[in-house]
């Protein structure tokens, strides 16, 4: 089987295994300067594993001897109740002679077939050109901004960012401790803590890895060779390979953005010593847009495509085991596990196409957490509730610590009682310290 036919077969097998996007890149050494600079400046914070196996991260032939091709795959987690403005009216847009009715749950015109990776990226679809349904001023501006596929036309930038978001006066620095509600500055005591969209269902590592292992067997039977899989935990730079395989481009927020499916994507790769015909790499279409940079609540996007983990809410609420710095906690506004702000404002996420993966559907009880419920968790009840979900990454101590740090002040009466118990009796010094801070705020 020649390289072209083998690539077609691998893509067919990938779609049969449930992957929304698939593309292929040549297994070449990646430029080392960006990663080395990021590490040298300490932007990986306490994620010391990023310092190890750097050679393998940059060179797939060090991960799999004789590697010749990298197959990049992706699934979507853009479920309707997870999309920014998911209830907005449908938008009608034109792409050449094809009219597409686009809405949160709309499928691509022509049937239910999934959007397929590099092939779609190569089409470079035209600008949306239809009348847009009315919506909020902010998101209306974002939708209009998207009418240029390059996001590069002059647009009076709406005031986005922590200072411009509607908040109650009590939440400002001048007024002292925060008392705004969760997200978007809703006033009053919030009963809920916000969880990043990707973490509202099953653990994607398990979902994707199981499929990749089955796909690996399929590929070995179909075209032979040796194959290795990765889903975020191996020394493989999945976003870089997805970009090279034509699945999209790495945006200014550091996320992979597909021109039709947006950035609410989860990635995996298969590295093989089989020669496969490569797709054209993705072309960056962010243009002069900087909405994600300006919207980041902690200014963690220090330059286009570069995120400083030391400032990032996702790092502090998921990866870090240390106390959360007070300025970070105050900016969190109830985000207890991860942060979606840079994706919420991205124009490419207004109406993503392609079916979201049913195996990653959000669970209502996991989409927003009750402060009092979280503070009452012990190790056993935490595991019973969240086993098999991304929240296990933080662990009981990490989740309770984050809840104490980011919950609005003042705490409810029941939450205060729980915090007092934690301040006095919890084995974790970090939790005891955060509990004391929460009680004193």
Secondary structure by P-SEA (a helix, b strand, c coil): ccaaaaaaaaaaaaaaaccccccccccccccaaaaaaaaaacccccccccccaaaaaaccccccccccbbbbbbcccccccccccccccbbbbbcccccccccccccccccccccccaaaaaacccccccccccccaaaaaaaaaacccccccccccccccccccccccccccccccccccccccccccccbbbbccccccccaaaaaaaaaaaaaaaaaaacccbbbbbccccccaaaaaaaaacccccccccbbbbccccccccbbbbbccccccccccccccccccccccccccccccccccccccccccccccccccccccaaaaaacccccccccccccccccccccccccccccccccccccccaaaaaaccaaaaaacccccccccccaaaaaaaaaacccccccaaaaaaaaaaacccccaaaaaaaaaaaac
